[in-house]
């Protein structure tokens, strides 16, 4: 484990003093795939799986400086089959997201995207909605403002000083799992939403079949950047505690292929060239099996949740 400031943490859902048990030991897929230094535990109360100990303060920022977390990767000219496939998948995903939003927000509604990156999602919405974003990475936030003409606040949501009751929808696309204090973030979003406002959260699902197939090689473990692995029951419980009620949930189908392809690549890096023989069989079984299991059980590789604000 990298030296620095690390801290033991508690479950954000259960009462103080609730214990935990070891769940899995994994590596940093971007820095040291051969080593296993990061510990995931399972809460003895609500069964939430989370990273413990975890990096704190400035130490956490180090792990976002790797090329794999460069916010401008999606803007680069694609090279090769994988890069072109990734670019196509992002375009399809953005179109799908826009259609999903249209079910819940009328044209002219106000939308806030937390963790908006370089603003691709907001750009797809801005002709029909009043769009704003919050992005902690200064370069990405500046790009969205200067190149795309978006209103984007640099830094944490709590520091943006946004007006209460002013948004019809707040979105968090694969963001909540990165946040040190998810309850605080959801409480702030509750304040920002209108009385009939909605919150959309998208997450990887550690209870999916592809997560079980790849184990410590599952790319969405993403230690030490992913701090929490919320499954449906834990997310709904946290949301209820912070003033929300679940109104809809569904699958992120393209996440299955993304997670399987990158998990297979990580297996190759961690376990050597002998994995090449297994790759076509394991990839097919993991992808098809995860889609089928997700359809039957609801445990998709990636899921989205729509919450409605209610009075606590």
C-alpha angles and dihedrals in degrees: 000000000000112000116247142080111341128162140194110241137195132227109278091217107045130066118276113277095036107143132223140210130218114271111169143343116219143162138242103267092206102043113024113008092164093060130069109210108138125085127212118196134191120230111242090218114042095010094237111162115222145160113267124207099022136184116266137198116349092352091073092057092063091069092059094057095079121108091248090066097045104134090214097059091099090055096054122102105264118245121197134353097299095050092047091047090049092051091049091048091052091052092049091047092051091051090049092049091052091053091049092052091050089063092063108028127052120223110280093033121135119248131187120197112200111209092015097170112194092347104254094139093047091048089058090054105038098090091062104026141041100250134193134167143200119212127172095200105087097206094051093046091050091049091052091050100042102034102032101028094234128150103242127165117214117226137019122345092241091057096051094081094215123180119267119248094011107119131074093196136016117193130199112185107191092329109109093070090061098052120102093212110029094171091056091049094050091047090055091048089051088058093050098050125090118244091269094034125135136216122213118199124182120193143167112252118229090192092064122113094245089055089055093046095052100034110175089006094060103123095215092065083076095171130221094017097054104066100174134035104201118191121194098274095048095045092049090049093050091046091051091051090054097046108275138116124204114246104167143000136186147160132281096216098187090055088070093062093041092051094045095049095048093042089054090051090051091051088055092051094047102039105030139237093317087079090069092081092053096044102088093045097043094045092051093046093046096047099042093037093049092050092049094044089047092052091050100040106020090240097128122170089248127020138184127211129200116206130188123215117245135173115268 
